[in-house]
Amino acid sequence: MNTTSQGSPAAALRAVKVIHTFAWALFAGCILAIPIVAWLGQFAVALILISLVSVEVLVLLANRLRCPLTDVAARYTDDRRANFDIYLPEWVARYNKQIFGPLFVAGILFTIVMWSAK
């Protein structure tokens, strides 16, 4: 565990967790919104949401399926529970990809179906 010249490791960890939680909420919200905007026929919005989440997927793939913020948070604690780096319940943090990955794919497929039926 490293210390920083800016403040305590606990304060740095809290900052990373807040940023990580905000980013997670943004991407989770995008994933949940994709089928809704597709249902409403707003395919340009659906494409923007799919693109945003796809960039995050590429970042995860480039980082061995780990969020880069996890590595940043690890500098400030020895804790390695599934939610040590984010303000989520441990089970959500542990199964995040298994929950939101299929939802993302389903949202893309639903968007394609809705767009094809247009």
Biopython code that builds the backbone (N, CA, C, O; Angstrom):
import numpy as np
from Bio.PDB.StructureBuilder import StructureBuilder

atoms = [
    (1, "MET", "N", (0.848, -1.171, 0.000)),
    (1, "MET", "CA", (0.000, 0.000, 0.000)),
    (1, "MET", "C", (0.894, 1.234, 0.000)),
    (1, "MET", "O", (1.778, 1.371, 0.846)),
    (2, "ASN", "N", (0.659, 2.120, -0.946)),
    (2, "ASN", "CA", (1.460, 3.330, -1.068)),
    (2, "ASN", "C", (0.743, 4.519, -0.455)),
    (2, "ASN", "O", (-0.485, 4.539, -0.371)),
    (3, "THR", "N", (1.497, 5.489, -0.038)),
    (3, "THR", "CA", (0.906, 6.743, 0.411)),
    (3, "THR", "C", (1.157, 7.790, -0.655)),
    (3, "THR", "O", (2.034, 7.634, -1.504)),
    (4, "THR", "N", (0.385, 8.851, -0.603)),
    (4, "THR", "CA", (0.558, 9.913, -1.580)),
    (4, "THR", "C", (0.948, 11.188, -0.863)),
    (4, "THR", "O", (0.671, 11.352, 0.326)),
    (5, "SER", "N", (1.587, 12.085, -1.583)),
    (5, "SER", "CA", (1.932, 13.372, -1.000)),
    (5, "SER", "C", (0.701, 14.268, -0.918)),
    (5, "SER", "O", (0.732, 15.297, -0.243)),
    (6, "GLN", "N", (-0.370, 13.894, -1.589)),
    (6, "GLN", "CA", (-1.588, 14.705, -1.616)),
    (6, "GLN", "C", (-2.481, 14.460, -0.407)),
    (6, "GLN", "O", (-3.284, 15.325, -0.058)),
    (7, "GLY", "N", (-2.364, 13.324, 0.229)),
    (7, "GLY", "CA", (-3.231, 13.004, 1.350)),
    (7, "GLY", "C", (-3.111, 11.550, 1.706)),
    (7, "GLY", "O", (-2.179, 10.862, 1.289)),
    (8, "SER", "N", (-4.063, 11.092, 2.483)),
    (8, "SER", "CA", (-4.009, 9.721, 2.975)),
    (8, "SER", "C", (-4.423, 8.719, 1.908)),
    (8, "SER", "O", (-5.164, 9.061, 0.986)),
    (9, "PRO", "N", (-3.948, 7.485, 2.030)),
    (9, "PRO", "CA", (-4.396, 6.427, 1.119)),
    (9, "PRO", "C", (-5.913, 6.234, 1.187)),
    (9, "PRO", "O", (-6.545, 5.951, 0.169)),
    (10, "ALA", "N", (-6.494, 6.382, 2.362)),
    (10, "ALA", "CA", (-7.948, 6.215, 2.492)),
    (10, "ALA", "C", (-8.692, 7.268, 1.683)),
    (10, "ALA", "O", (-9.698, 6.957, 1.046)),
    (11, "ALA", "N", (-8.215, 8.504, 1.698)),
    (11, "ALA", "CA", (-8.859, 9.571, 0.913)),
    (11, "ALA", "C", (-8.692, 9.315, -0.579)),
    (11, "ALA", "O", (-9.621, 9.534, -1.356)),
    (12, "ALA", "N", (-7.522, 8.856, -0.978)),
    (12, "ALA", "CA", (-7.283, 8.543, -2.391)),
    (12, "ALA", "C", (-8.179, 7.397, -2.833)),
    (12, "ALA", "O", (-8.754, 7.443, -3.921)),
    (13, "LEU", "N", (-8.304, 6.369, -1.999)),
    (13, "LEU", "CA", (-9.160, 5.239, -2.323)),
    (13, "LEU", "C", (-10.616, 5.692, -2.451)),
    (13, "LEU", "O", (-11.317, 5.282, -3.376)),
    (14, "ARG", "N", (-11.067, 6.537, -1.524)),
    (14, "ARG", "CA", (-12.446, 7.047, -1.618)),
    (14, "ARG", "C", (-12.670, 7.785, -2.931)),
    (14, "ARG", "O", (-13.711, 7.618, -3.566)),
    (15, "ALA", "N", (-11.716, 8.588, -3.339)),
    (15, "ALA", "CA", (-11.838, 9.338, -4.591)),
    (15, "ALA", "C", (-11.940, 8.384, -5.789)),
    (15, "ALA", "O", (-12.782, 8.569, -6.668)),
    (16, "VAL", "N", (-11.084, 7.372, -5.814)),
    (16, "VAL", "CA", (-11.127, 6.391, -6.906)),
    (16, "VAL", "C", (-12.464, 5.666, -6.901)),
    (16, "VAL", "O", (-13.056, 5.449, -7.958)),
    (17, "LYS", "N", (-12.945, 5.290, -5.720)),
    (17, "LYS", "CA", (-14.222, 4.568, -5.625)),
    (17, "LYS", "C", (-15.386, 5.431, -6.112)),
    (17, "LYS", "O", (-16.298, 4.927, -6.766)),
    (18, "VAL", "N", (-15.361, 6.718, -5.801)),
    (18, "VAL", "CA", (-16.421, 7.613, -6.269)),
    (18, "VAL", "C", (-16.391, 7.717, -7.795)),
    (18, "VAL", "O", (-17.428, 7.604, -8.448)),
    (19, "ILE", "N", (-15.210, 7.931, -8.356)),
    (19, "ILE", "CA", (-15.071, 8.027, -9.815)),
    (19, "ILE", "C", (-15.484, 6.720, -10.482)),
    (19, "ILE", "O", (-16.195, 6.730, -11.487)),
    (20, "HIS", "N", (-15.037, 5.595, -9.923)),
    (20, "HIS", "CA", (-15.352, 4.287, -10.480)),
    (20, "HIS", "C", (-16.855, 4.012, -10.424)),
    (20, "HIS", "O", (-17.432, 3.488, -11.377)),
    (21, "THR", "N", (-17.478, 4.365, -9.316)),
    (21, "THR", "CA", (-18.917, 4.158, -9.168)),
    (21, "THR", "C", (-19.695, 5.026, -10.160)),
    (21, "THR", "O", (-20.676, 4.573, -10.749)),
    (22, "PHE", "N", (-19.259, 6.259, -10.338)),
    (22, "PHE", "CA", (-19.907, 7.140, -11.314)),
    (22, "PHE", "C", (-19.784, 6.561, -12.722)),
    (22, "PHE", "O", (-20.764, 6.524, -13.467)),
    (23, "ALA", "N", (-18.586, 6.110, -13.086)),
    (23, "ALA", "CA", (-18.377, 5.524, -14.418)),
    (23, "ALA", "C", (-19.234, 4.275, -14.586)),
    (23, "ALA", "O", (-19.851, 4.080, -15.633)),
    (24, "TRP", "N", (-19.276, 3.423, -13.551)),
    (24, "TRP", "CA", (-20.103, 2.217, -13.617)),
    (24, "TRP", "C", (-21.574, 2.587, -13.823)),
    (24, "TRP", "O", (-22.255, 1.994, -14.660)),
    (25, "ALA", "N", (-22.057, 3.559, -13.067)),
    (25, "ALA", "CA", (-23.464, 3.966, -13.182)),
    (25, "ALA", "C", (-23.762, 4.507, -14.580)),
    (25, "ALA", "O", (-24.832, 4.250, -15.133)),
    (26, "LEU", "N", (-22.828, 5.247, -15.141)),
    (26, "LEU", "CA", (-23.004, 5.768, -16.496)),
    (26, "LEU", "C", (-23.159, 4.629, -17.500)),
    (26, "LEU", "O", (-24.092, 4.625, -18.302)),
    (27, "PHE", "N", (-22.244, 3.667, -17.454)),
    (27, "PHE", "CA", (-22.290, 2.571, -18.419)),
    (27, "PHE", "C", (-23.456, 1.623, -18.152)),
    (27, "PHE", "O", (-24.090, 1.150, -19.096)),
    (28, "ALA", "N", (-23.747, 1.341, -16.897)),
    (28, "ALA", "CA", (-24.907, 0.502, -16.581)),
    (28, "ALA", "C", (-26.188, 1.185, -17.045)),
    (28, "ALA", "O", (-27.086, 0.534, -17.579)),
    (29, "GLY", "N", (-26.270, 2.492, -16.843)),
    (29, "GLY", "CA", (-27.440, 3.238, -17.309)),
    (29, "GLY", "C", (-27.575, 3.188, -18.822)),
    (29, "GLY", "O", (-28.679, 3.037, -19.345)),
    (30, "CYS", "N", (-26.454, 3.314, -19.527)),
    (30, "CYS", "CA", (-26.483, 3.200, -20.992)),
    (30, "CYS", "C", (-27.009, 1.836, -21.417)),
    (30, "CYS", "O", (-27.853, 1.734, -22.308)),
    (31, "ILE", "N", (-26.500, 0.787, -20.771)),
    (31, "ILE", "CA", (-26.927, -0.574, -21.120)),
    (31, "ILE", "C", (-28.420, -0.753, -20.885)),
    (31, "ILE", "O", (-29.115, -1.347, -21.710)),
    (32, "LEU", "N", (-28.908, -0.248, -19.777)),
    (32, "LEU", "CA", (-30.338, -0.381, -19.477)),
    (32, "LEU", "C", (-31.196, 0.487, -20.385)),
    (32, "LEU", "O", (-32.353, 0.157, -20.640)),
    (33, "ALA", "N", (-30.650, 1.584, -20.871)),
    (33, "ALA", "CA", (-31.412, 2.492, -21.730)),
    (33, "ALA", "C", (-31.501, 2.016, -23.173)),
    (33, "ALA", "O", (-32.432, 2.389, -23.886)),
    (34, "ILE", "N", (-30.556, 1.205, -23.612)),
    (34, "ILE", "CA", (-30.520, 0.793, -25.024)),
    (34, "ILE", "C", (-31.852, 0.196, -25.487)),
    (34, "ILE", "O", (-32.398, 0.679, -26.478)),
    (35, "PRO", "N", (-32.402, -0.822, -24.829)),
    (35, "PRO", "CA", (-33.674, -1.363, -25.341)),
    (35, "PRO", "C", (-34.837, -0.370, -25.217)),
    (35, "PRO", "O", (-35.778, -0.419, -26.009)),
    (36, "ILE", "N", (-34.777, 0.509, -24.251)),
    (36, "ILE", "CA", (-35.855, 1.491, -24.083)),
    (36, "ILE", "C", (-35.870, 2.464, -25.258)),
    (36, "ILE", "O", (-36.920, 2.715, -25.851)),
    (37, "VAL", "N", (-34.701, 3.010, -25.592)),
    (37, "VAL", "CA", (-34.676, 3.956, -26.706)),
    (37, "VAL", "C", (-34.930, 3.253, -28.032)),
    (37, "VAL", "O", (-35.492, 3.855, -28.947)),
    (38, "ALA", "N", (-34.530, 1.999, -28.154)),
    (38, "ALA", "CA", (-34.845, 1.240, -29.369)),
    (38, "ALA", "C", (-36.349, 1.025, -29.476)),
    (38, "ALA", "O", (-36.920, 1.156, -30.558)),
    (39, "TRP", "N", (-36.986, 0.698, -28.371)),
    (39, "TRP", "CA", (-38.447, 0.510, -28.345)),
    (39, "TRP", "C", (-39.152, 1.792, -28.781)),
    (39, "TRP", "O", (-40.178, 1.752, -29.459)),
    (40, "LEU", "N", (-38.592, 2.916, -28.385)),
    (40, "LEU", "CA", (-39.172, 4.216, -28.738)),
    (40, "LEU", "C", (-38.814, 4.652, -30.157)),
    (40, "LEU", "O", (-39.237, 5.714, -30.615)),
    (41, "GLY", "N", (-38.032, 3.823, -30.847)),
    (41, "GLY", "CA", (-37.653, 4.126, -32.219)),
    (41, "GLY", "C", (-36.551, 5.161, -32.342)),
    (41, "GLY", "O", (-36.346, 5.708, -33.425)),
    (42, "GLN", "N", (-35.846, 5.439, -31.280)),
    (42, "GLN", "CA", (-34.753, 6.415, -31.293)),
    (42, "GLN", "C", (-33.425, 5.689, -31.561)),
    (42, "GLN", "O", (-32.578, 5.542, -30.680)),
    (43, "PHE", "N", (-33.285, 5.249, -32.800)),
    (43, "PHE", "CA", (-32.162, 4.390, -33.149)),
    (43, "PHE", "C", (-30.825, 5.133, -33.146)),
    (43, "PHE", "O", (-29.786, 4.528, -32.882)),
    (44, "ALA", "N", (-30.838, 6.422, -33.434)),
    (44, "ALA", "CA", (-29.588, 7.192, -33.367)),
    (44, "ALA", "C", (-29.094, 7.245, -31.915)),
    (44, "ALA", "O", (-27.895, 7.118, -31.665)),
    (45, "VAL", "N", (-29.998, 7.428, -30.975)),
    (45, "VAL", "CA", (-29.622, 7.440, -29.558)),
    (45, "VAL", "C", (-29.124, 6.056, -29.149)),
    (45, "VAL", "O", (-28.127, 5.940, -28.436)),
    (46, "ALA", "N", (-29.812, 5.013, -29.597)),
    (46, "ALA", "CA", (-29.381, 3.648, -29.282)),
    (46, "ALA", "C", (-27.967, 3.400, -29.804)),
    (46, "ALA", "O", (-27.147, 2.787, -29.120)),
    (47, "LEU", "N", (-27.687, 3.877, -31.011)),
    (47, "LEU", "CA", (-26.354, 3.700, -31.593)),
    (47, "LEU", "C", (-25.291, 4.437, -30.776)),
    (47, "LEU", "O", (-24.189, 3.922, -30.582)),
    (48, "ILE", "N", (-25.614, 5.624, -30.305)),
    (48, "ILE", "CA", (-24.671, 6.375, -29.460)),
    (48, "ILE", "C", (-24.401, 5.606, -28.168)),
    (48, "ILE", "O", (-23.251, 5.475, -27.750)),
    (49, "LEU", "N", (-25.456, 5.101, -27.539)),
    (49, "LEU", "CA", (-25.289, 4.341, -26.291)),
    (49, "LEU", "C", (-24.477, 3.070, -26.527)),
    (49, "LEU", "O", (-23.584, 2.744, -25.744)),
    (50, "ILE", "N", (-24.787, 2.362, -27.599)),
    (50, "ILE", "CA", (-24.044, 1.141, -27.940)),
    (50, "ILE", "C", (-22.574, 1.478, -28.192)),
    (50, "ILE", "O", (-21.686, 0.733, -27.776)),
    (51, "SER", "N", (-22.318, 2.582, -28.861)),
    (51, "SER", "CA", (-20.939, 2.999, -29.138)),
    (51, "SER", "C", (-20.183, 3.331, -27.855)),
    (51, "SER", "O", (-19.029, 2.936, -27.689)),
    (52, "LEU", "N", (-20.837, 4.058, -26.950)),
    (52, "LEU", "CA", (-20.188, 4.402, -25.676)),
    (52, "LEU", "C", (-19.807, 3.150, -24.891)),
    (52, "LEU", "O", (-18.689, 3.034, -24.390)),
    (53, "VAL", "N", (-20.744, 2.225, -24.792)),
    (53, "VAL", "CA", (-20.471, 1.004, -24.043)),
    (53, "VAL", "C", (-19.421, 0.158, -24.769)),
    (53, "VAL", "O", (-18.601, -0.495, -24.123)),
    (54, "SER", "N", (-19.441, 0.165, -26.081)),
    (54, "SER", "CA", (-18.448, -0.592, -26.852)),
    (54, "SER", "C", (-17.035, -0.083, -26.594)),
    (54, "SER", "O", (-16.093, -0.873, -26.532)),
    (55, "VAL", "N", (-16.882, 1.227, -26.445)),
    (55, "VAL", "CA", (-15.562, 1.780, -26.111)),
    (55, "VAL", "C", (-15.116, 1.244, -24.749)),
    (55, "VAL", "O", (-13.956, 0.868, -24.576)),
    (56, "GLU", "N", (-16.034, 1.211, -23.789)),
    (56, "GLU", "CA", (-15.698, 0.661, -22.468)),
    (56, "GLU", "C", (-15.332, -0.819, -22.576)),
    (56, "GLU", "O", (-14.407, -1.274, -21.903)),
    (57, "VAL", "N", (-16.032, -1.560, -23.397)),
    (57, "VAL", "CA", (-15.715, -2.982, -23.596)),
    (57, "VAL", "C", (-14.298, -3.120, -24.170)),
    (57, "VAL", "O", (-13.540, -3.992, -23.746)),
    (58, "LEU", "N", (-13.945, -2.270, -25.123)),
    (58, "LEU", "CA", (-12.592, -2.313, -25.688)),
    (58, "LEU", "C", (-11.534, -1.995, -24.634)),
    (58, "LEU", "O", (-10.472, -2.616, -24.608)),
    (59, "VAL", "N", (-11.826, -1.031, -23.769)),
    (59, "VAL", "CA", (-10.901, -0.707, -22.672)),
    (59, "VAL", "C", (-10.725, -1.925, -21.764)),
    (59, "VAL", "O", (-9.607, -2.268, -21.382)),
    (60, "LEU", "N", (-11.838, -2.572, -21.424)),
    (60, "LEU", "CA", (-11.764, -3.770, -20.574)),
    (60, "LEU", "C", (-10.977, -4.887, -21.258)),
    (60, "LEU", "O", (-10.152, -5.545, -20.623)),
    (61, "LEU", "N", (-11.229, -5.099, -22.543)),
    (61, "LEU", "CA", (-10.500, -6.135, -23.275)),
    (61, "LEU", "C", (-9.005, -5.837, -23.310)),
    (61, "LEU", "O", (-8.187, -6.747, -23.173)),
    (62, "ALA", "N", (-8.653, -4.593, -23.490)),
    (62, "ALA", "CA", (-7.240, -4.200, -23.537)),
    (62, "ALA", "C", (-6.576, -4.335, -22.171)),
    (62, "ALA", "O", (-5.349, -4.384, -22.078)),
    (63, "ASN", "N", (-7.376, -4.394, -21.118)),
    (63, "ASN", "CA", (-6.836, -4.467, -19.755)),
    (63, "ASN", "C", (-7.158, -5.814, -19.099)),
    (63, "ASN", "O", (-7.363, -5.883, -17.887)),
    (64, "ARG", "N", (-7.203, -6.873, -19.896)),
    (64, "ARG", "CA", (-7.440, -8.236, -19.380)),
    (64, "ARG", "C", (-8.762, -8.347, -18.607)),
    (64, "ARG", "O", (-8.826, -9.010, -17.572)),
    (65, "LEU", "N", (-9.801, -7.700, -19.111)),
    (65, "LEU", "CA", (-11.154, -7.713, -18.542)),
    (65, "LEU", "C", (-11.234, -7.082, -17.152)),
    (65, "LEU", "O", (-12.117, -7.412, -16.361)),
    (66, "ARG", "N", (-10.307, -6.175, -16.867)),
    (66, "ARG", "CA", (-10.330, -5.430, -15.600)),
    (66, "ARG", "C", (-10.430, -3.948, -15.918)),
    (66, "ARG", "O", (-9.819, -3.455, -16.866)),
    (67, "CYS", "N", (-11.199, -3.259, -15.117)),
    (67, "CYS", "CA", (-11.256, -1.815, -15.252)),
    (67, "CYS", "C", (-9.912, -1.229, -14.815)),
    (67, "CYS", "O", (-9.385, -1.633, -13.779)),
    (68, "PRO", "N", (-9.350, -0.297, -15.569)),
    (68, "PRO", "CA", (-8.091, 0.316, -15.164)),
    (68, "PRO", "C", (-8.176, 0.988, -13.790)),
    (68, "PRO", "O", (-7.164, 1.109, -13.100)),
    (69, "LEU", "N", (-9.356, 1.418, -13.392)),
    (69, "LEU", "CA", (-9.500, 2.042, -12.078)),
    (69, "LEU", "C", (-9.293, 1.036, -10.946)),
    (69, "LEU", "O", (-8.950, 1.429, -9.831)),
    (70, "THR", "N", (-9.493, -0.233, -11.209)),
    (70, "THR", "CA", (-9.227, -1.265, -10.203)),
    (70, "THR", "C", (-7.742, -1.271, -9.846)),
    (70, "THR", "O", (-7.376, -1.380, -8.675)),
    (71, "ASP", "N", (-6.896, -1.155, -10.861)),
    (71, "ASP", "CA", (-5.455, -1.120, -10.613)),
    (71, "ASP", "C", (-5.053, 0.144, -9.856)),
    (71, "ASP", "O", (-4.162, 0.107, -9.008)),
    (72, "VAL", "N", (-5.705, 1.251, -10.160)),
    (72, "VAL", "CA", (-5.425, 2.488, -9.429)),
    (72, "VAL", "C", (-5.825, 2.323, -7.964)),
    (72, "VAL", "O", (-5.056, 2.663, -7.065)),
    (73, "ALA", "N", (-7.022, 1.803, -7.729)),
    (73, "ALA", "CA", (-7.500, 1.614, -6.352)),
    (73, "ALA", "C", (-6.595, 0.667, -5.573)),
    (73, "ALA", "O", (-6.395, 0.849, -4.372)),
    (74, "ALA", "N", (-6.047, -0.339, -6.246)),
    (74, "ALA", "CA", (-5.195, -1.322, -5.575)),
    (74, "ALA", "C", (-3.938, -0.694, -4.982)),
    (74, "ALA", "O", (-3.324, -1.275, -4.087)),
    (75, "ARG", "N", (-3.554, 0.464, -5.461)),
    (75, "ARG", "CA", (-2.374, 1.155, -4.911)),
    (75, "ARG", "C", (-2.610, 1.648, -3.485)),
    (75, "ARG", "O", (-1.660, 1.915, -2.750)),
    (76, "TYR", "N", (-3.886, 1.768, -3.098)),
    (76, "TYR", "CA", (-4.215, 2.427, -1.835)),
    (76, "TYR", "C", (-4.786, 1.497, -0.771)),
    (76, "TYR", "O", (-5.157, 1.953, 0.311)),
    (77, "THR", "N", (-4.862, 0.205, -1.062)),
    (77, "THR", "CA", (-5.390, -0.733, -0.078)),
    (77, "THR", "C", (-4.888, -2.134, -0.374)),
    (77, "THR", "O", (-4.543, -2.459, -1.510)),
    (78, "ASP", "N", (-4.853, -2.955, 0.661)),
    (78, "ASP", "CA", (-4.535, -4.370, 0.492)),
    (78, "ASP", "C", (-5.806, -5.199, 0.334)),
    (78, "ASP", "O", (-5.731, -6.391, 0.038)),
    (79, "ASP", "N", (-6.961, -4.587, 0.527)),
    (79, "ASP", "CA", (-8.255, -5.251, 0.391)),
    (79, "ASP", "C", (-8.436, -5.692, -1.062)),
    (79, "ASP", "O", (-8.141, -4.930, -1.982)),
    (80, "ARG", "N", (-8.913, -6.906, -1.269)),
    (80, "ARG", "CA", (-9.152, -7.386, -2.622)),
    (80, "ARG", "C", (-10.540, -8.020, -2.762)),
    (80, "ARG", "O", (-10.767, -8.852, -3.641)),
    (81, "ARG", "N", (-11.457, -7.618, -1.889)),
    (81, "ARG", "CA", (-12.830, -8.076, -2.092)),
    (81, "ARG", "C", (-13.318, -7.574, -3.446)),
    (81, "ARG", "O", (-12.735, -6.645, -4.005)),
    (82, "ALA", "N", (-14.354, -8.161, -3.966)),
    (82, "ALA", "CA", (-14.847, -7.802, -5.297)),
    (82, "ALA", "C", (-15.229, -6.329, -5.398)),
    (82, "ALA", "O", (-15.187, -5.754, -6.486)),
    (83, "ASN", "N", (-15.599, -5.716, -4.282)),
    (83, "ASN", "CA", (-16.031, -4.315, -4.314)),
    (83, "ASN", "C", (-15.056, -3.376, -3.614)),
    (83, "ASN", "O", (-15.454, -2.295, -3.181)),
    (84, "PHE", "N", (-13.788, -3.766, -3.493)),
    (84, "PHE", "CA", (-12.831, -2.902, -2.794)),
    (84, "PHE", "C", (-12.612, -1.580, -3.520)),
    (84, "PHE", "O", (-12.162, -0.604, -2.921)),
    (85, "ASP", "N", (-12.931, -1.550, -4.808)),
    (85, "ASP", "CA", (-12.609, -0.394, -5.648)),
    (85, "ASP", "C", (-13.824, 0.397, -6.117)),
    (85, "ASP", "O", (-13.698, 1.310, -6.933)),
    (86, "ILE", "N", (-15.007, 0.043, -5.599)),
    (86, "ILE", "CA", (-16.243, 0.646, -6.098)),
    (86, "ILE", "C", (-17.309, 0.566, -5.015)),
    (86, "ILE", "O", (-17.306, -0.350, -4.193)),
    (87, "TYR", "N", (-18.222, 1.533, -5.022)),
    (87, "TYR", "CA", (-19.322, 1.528, -4.052)),
    (87, "TYR", "C", (-20.514, 0.763, -4.626)),
    (87, "TYR", "O", (-21.512, 1.356, -5.036)),
    (88, "LEU", "N", (-20.390, -0.548, -4.646)),
    (88, "LEU", "CA", (-21.462, -1.454, -5.064)),
    (88, "LEU", "C", (-21.530, -2.590, -4.058)),
    (88, "LEU", "O", (-20.539, -2.896, -3.395)),
    (89, "PRO", "N", (-22.702, -3.219, -3.941)),
    (89, "PRO", "CA", (-22.736, -4.440, -3.122)),
    (89, "PRO", "C", (-21.732, -5.454, -3.695)),
    (89, "PRO", "O", (-21.505, -5.500, -4.904)),
    (90, "GLU", "N", (-21.146, -6.251, -2.824)),
    (90, "GLU", "CA", (-20.095, -7.164, -3.269)),
    (90, "GLU", "C", (-20.573, -8.114, -4.364)),
    (90, "GLU", "O", (-19.829, -8.397, -5.303)),
    (91, "TRP", "N", (-21.807, -8.609, -4.256)),
    (91, "TRP", "CA", (-22.288, -9.558, -5.271)),
    (91, "TRP", "C", (-22.446, -8.879, -6.633)),
    (91, "TRP", "O", (-22.212, -9.518, -7.659)),
    (92, "VAL", "N", (-22.834, -7.605, -6.670)),
    (92, "VAL", "CA", (-22.948, -6.894, -7.951)),
    (92, "VAL", "C", (-21.556, -6.683, -8.543)),
    (92, "VAL", "O", (-21.348, -6.881, -9.740)),
    (93, "ALA", "N", (-20.623, -6.287, -7.716)),
    (93, "ALA", "CA", (-19.258, -6.093, -8.199)),
    (93, "ALA", "C", (-18.673, -7.412, -8.713)),
    (93, "ALA", "O", (-17.989, -7.436, -9.736)),
    (94, "ARG", "N", (-18.944, -8.502, -7.999)),
    (94, "ARG", "CA", (-18.391, -9.803, -8.383)),
    (94, "ARG", "C", (-18.974, -10.294, -9.720)),
    (94, "ARG", "O", (-18.247, -10.838, -10.551)),
    (95, "TYR", "N", (-20.266, -10.104, -9.921)),
    (95, "TYR", "CA", (-20.943, -10.652, -11.099)),
    (95, "TYR", "C", (-21.319, -9.581, -12.118)),
    (95, "TYR", "O", (-22.182, -9.811, -12.965)),
    (96, "ASN", "N", (-20.696, -8.442, -12.045)),
    (96, "ASN", "CA", (-21.022, -7.319, -12.907)),
    (96, "ASN", "C", (-20.995, -7.681, -14.391)),
    (96, "ASN", "O", (-21.942, -7.387, -15.120)),
    (97, "LYS", "N", (-19.932, -8.307, -14.828)),
    (97, "LYS", "CA", (-19.819, -8.654, -16.256)),
    (97, "LYS", "C", (-20.832, -9.714, -16.656)),
    (97, "LYS", "O", (-21.361, -9.683, -17.767)),
    (98, "GLN", "N", (-21.105, -10.658, -15.749)),
    (98, "GLN", "CA", (-22.091, -11.705, -16.046)),
    (98, "GLN", "C", (-23.513, -11.142, -16.092)),
    (98, "GLN", "O", (-24.375, -11.698, -16.772)),
    (99, "ILE", "N", (-23.760, -10.058, -15.383)),
    (99, "ILE", "CA", (-25.082, -9.427, -15.387)),
    (99, "ILE", "C", (-25.217, -8.500, -16.594)),
    (99, "ILE", "O", (-26.155, -8.628, -17.380)),
    (100, "PHE", "N", (-24.283, -7.577, -16.735)),
    (100, "PHE", "CA", (-24.435, -6.530, -17.735)),
    (100, "PHE", "C", (-23.955, -6.922, -19.126)),
    (100, "PHE", "O", (-24.395, -6.330, -20.112)),
    (101, "GLY", "N", (-23.059, -7.907, -19.231)),
    (101, "GLY", "CA", (-22.640, -8.387, -20.555)),
    (101, "GLY", "C", (-23.813, -8.927, -21.360)),
    (101, "GLY", "O", (-24.048, -8.473, -22.480)),
    (102, "PRO", "N", (-24.560, -9.894, -20.811)),
    (102, "PRO", "CA", (-25.721, -10.400, -21.546)),
    (102, "PRO", "C", (-26.798, -9.335, -21.785)),
    (102, "PRO", "O", (-27.455, -9.342, -22.826)),
    (103, "LEU", "N", (-26.980, -8.427, -20.833)),
    (103, "LEU", "CA", (-27.950, -7.344, -21.040)),
    (103, "LEU", "C", (-27.529, -6.447, -22.205)),
    (103, "LEU", "O", (-28.368, -6.000, -22.988)),
    (104, "PHE", "N", (-26.240, -6.190, -22.313)),
    (104, "PHE", "CA", (-25.726, -5.375, -23.413)),
    (104, "PHE", "C", (-25.958, -6.072, -24.752)),
    (104, "PHE", "O", (-26.459, -5.465, -25.698)),
    (105, "VAL", "N", (-25.594, -7.336, -24.820)),
    (105, "VAL", "CA", (-25.795, -8.093, -26.060)),
    (105, "VAL", "C", (-27.288, -8.168, -26.401)),
    (105, "VAL", "O", (-27.667, -7.988, -27.559)),
    (106, "ALA", "N", (-28.125, -8.430, -25.415)),
    (106, "ALA", "CA", (-29.576, -8.480, -25.645)),
    (106, "ALA", "C", (-30.096, -7.132, -26.130)),
    (106, "ALA", "O", (-30.964, -7.076, -27.002)),
    (107, "GLY", "N", (-29.572, -6.049, -25.571)),
    (107, "GLY", "CA", (-29.985, -4.712, -26.009)),
    (107, "GLY", "C", (-29.597, -4.448, -27.449)),
    (107, "GLY", "O", (-30.367, -3.852, -28.202)),
    (108, "ILE", "N", (-28.410, -4.885, -27.838)),
    (108, "ILE", "CA", (-27.979, -4.730, -29.231)),
    (108, "ILE", "C", (-28.892, -5.531, -30.155)),
    (108, "ILE", "O", (-29.357, -5.025, -31.176)),
    (109, "LEU", "N", (-29.142, -6.788, -29.784)),
    (109, "LEU", "CA", (-30.005, -7.635, -30.616)),
    (109, "LEU", "C", (-31.420, -7.068, -30.705)),
    (109, "LEU", "O", (-32.027, -7.073, -31.776)),
    (110, "PHE", "N", (-31.938, -6.585, -29.594)),
    (110, "PHE", "CA", (-33.275, -5.982, -29.584)),
    (110, "PHE", "C", (-33.307, -4.745, -30.483)),
    (110, "PHE", "O", (-34.280, -4.524, -31.204)),
    (111, "THR", "N", (-32.256, -3.950, -30.439)),
    (111, "THR", "CA", (-32.175, -2.767, -31.295)),
    (111, "THR", "C", (-32.181, -3.166, -32.765)),
    (111, "THR", "O", (-32.864, -2.542, -33.578)),
    (112, "ILE", "N", (-31.433, -4.191, -33.103)),
    (112, "ILE", "CA", (-31.396, -4.679, -34.490)),
    (112, "ILE", "C", (-32.775, -5.150, -34.922)),
    (112, "ILE", "O", (-33.225, -4.823, -36.020)),
    (113, "VAL", "N", (-33.442, -5.905, -34.080)),
    (113, "VAL", "CA", (-34.785, -6.408, -34.403)),
    (113, "VAL", "C", (-35.756, -5.239, -34.591)),
    (113, "VAL", "O", (-36.509, -5.207, -35.565)),
    (114, "MET", "N", (-35.737, -4.286, -33.666)),
    (114, "MET", "CA", (-36.647, -3.145, -33.758)),
    (114, "MET", "C", (-36.349, -2.299, -35.010)),
    (114, "MET", "O", (-37.269, -1.832, -35.680)),
    (115, "TRP", "N", (-35.080, -2.111, -35.311)),
    (115, "TRP", "CA", (-34.703, -1.326, -36.465)),
    (115, "TRP", "C", (-35.099, -2.044, -37.761)),
    (115, "TRP", "O", (-35.549, -1.413, -38.717)),
    (116, "SER", "N", (-34.926, -3.367, -37.778)),
    (116, "SER", "CA", (-35.297, -4.149, -38.966)),
    (116, "SER", "C", (-36.804, -4.131, -39.204)),
    (116, "SER", "O", (-37.262, -4.170, -40.345)),
    (117, "ALA", "N", (-37.563, -4.073, -38.121)),
    (117, "ALA", "CA", (-39.034, -4.080, -38.232)),
    (117, "ALA", "C", (-39.583, -2.717, -38.587)),
    (117, "ALA", "O", (-40.769, -2.579, -38.884)),
    (118, "LYS", "N", (-38.730, -1.708, -38.557)),
    (118, "LYS", "CA", (-39.164, -0.324, -38.825)),
    (118, "LYS", "C", (-39.626, -0.159, -40.241)),
    (118, "LYS", "O", (-40.023, 0.936, -40.638)),
]
sb = StructureBuilder()
sb.init_structure("model")
sb.init_model(0)
sb.init_chain("A")
sb.init_seg("    ")
for serial, (resi, resn, name, xyz) in enumerate(atoms, 1):
    if name == "N":
        sb.init_residue(resn, " ", resi, " ")
    sb.init_atom(name, np.array(xyz, "f"), 0.0, 1.0, " ", f" {name:<3s}", serial, name[0])
structure = sb.get_structure()
